[in-house]
Amino acid sequence: QVQLVESGGGLVQAGGSLRLACTASGLTFSSHAVGWFRQAPGQERSFVAAISRTGRTIRYADPVKGRFTIARDNVKNMVHLEMISLKPEDTAVYYCGTAGTDSYYLGSDYYKDDYYDYWGRGTQVTVSS
């Protein structure tokens, strides 16, 4: 049974930082690309960052470029999202998803949530002004 668990969310002041983790089980983690998405109240889930199965390719959404860093550890079956210089508009529930792939690179639809096969339940990030 595939399971993804997000952790590391919380309440932080603007300008602060958080480190989210996505821990996977029940799958061959090194055969999956991983994406982070977020959903703010009243909004659709939107792409944040993605990393290919080998870590060779990384992509970020424009609003988080230069502030967020995604990295993976295929030994520990984990992907981290390091977030600095947080802004109130970063407030959302953050989800990780995995996409099974043979490619070393991210597919062209990495920014779409239907590219991903499995999802976690999310972790809340709240940034106060």
C-alpha positions in Angstrom: 0.0 0.0 0.0 1.5 3.3 -1.1 1.6 6.0 1.6 2.9 9.5 1.5 3.1 11.5 4.7 3.9 15.2 4.7 5.3 16.8 7.9 7.0 20.0 9.0 4.2 22.5 8.6 3.4 25.1 11.2 2.9 28.7 12.0 5.7 31.1 11.2 6.1 34.9 10.9 6.7 36.5 7.6 10.3 36.3 6.7 10.7 33.0 8.6 11.5 29.6 7.3 10.2 26.0 7.4 11.3 22.7 6.1 8.7 20.3 4.9 9.2 16.6 4.5 7.5 14.0 2.4 8.1 10.4 3.4 7.0 7.6 1.1 6.4 3.9 1.7 5.0 1.1 -0.3 6.6 2.0 -3.6 10.0 2.0 -5.3 10.7 5.6 -4.4 13.7 6.0 -6.8 11.3 5.2 -9.7 9.0 8.2 -8.9 9.2 11.9 -9.6 7.9 13.9 -6.7 6.0 17.2 -6.8 4.9 19.6 -4.1 1.6 21.5 -4.6 -0.3 23.8 -2.3 -3.9 24.8 -1.8 -5.0 28.0 -0.1 -8.6 28.4 1.1 -11.0 29.0 -1.7 -8.3 28.3 -4.3 -7.4 25.4 -6.5 -4.3 23.3 -5.8 -1.3 24.8 -7.5 2.2 23.6 -8.4 5.1 24.6 -6.2 8.1 22.4 -7.1 9.0 19.1 -8.6 12.1 16.9 -8.8 12.8 14.0 -11.1 13.4 10.5 -9.8 17.2 10.9 -9.9 17.1 14.6 -8.8 18.6 15.5 -12.2 15.8 17.9 -13.1 14.1 20.4 -10.7 11.4 22.9 -11.5 9.8 25.7 -9.4 6.7 27.8 -9.8 7.6 31.4 -10.4 6.3 32.7 -7.0 8.7 30.5 -5.0 11.8 30.7 -7.2 14.8 31.8 -5.1 13.0 31.1 -1.8 12.1 27.4 -1.9 14.5 24.4 -2.5 13.4 20.9 -3.2 15.8 17.9 -2.6 15.4 14.2 -2.3 17.1 11.3 -0.5 16.3 8.1 -2.3 17.9 6.1 0.6 15.5 7.5 3.1 12.6 7.7 0.7 12.1 11.3 1.5 11.8 14.6 -0.3 12.3 17.9 1.5 11.0 21.4 0.6 13.1 24.1 2.3 11.2 27.3 2.4 12.8 30.6 3.4 11.7 34.3 3.3 8.1 33.1 3.7 5.3 35.5 2.9 1.6 35.5 4.0 0.6 34.5 0.5 2.5 31.2 1.0 -0.2 30.2 3.5 -1.8 26.9 2.3 -2.0 23.2 2.8 1.1 21.7 1.2 0.8 18.3 -0.5 3.4 16.0 -2.0 2.6 13.7 -4.9 4.6 11.0 -6.7 4.6 10.0 -10.4 6.0 6.7 -11.5 8.4 7.1 -14.5 11.2 5.5 -16.3 12.7 8.8 -17.3 15.6 10.5 -15.6 13.8 13.8 -16.3 10.5 15.3 -15.4 7.7 14.9 -17.9 6.3 17.9 -19.6 3.2 17.9 -17.4 5.0 18.0 -14.1 3.1 21.1 -13.1 -0.3 19.4 -13.5 -1.7 17.5 -10.5 -3.0 14.7 -12.7 0.6 13.9 -13.6 0.9 12.4 -10.2 -0.4 9.0 -9.1 -0.4 9.2 -5.3 -0.9 12.0 -2.8 -0.4 12.6 0.8 -2.9 14.3 3.1 -1.1 17.5 3.4 0.5 19.7 6.0 -0.7 23.2 6.9 1.7 26.1 6.5 0.5 29.4 8.0 2.6 32.6 7.6 1.5 35.6 9.7 2.2 39.1 8.7 
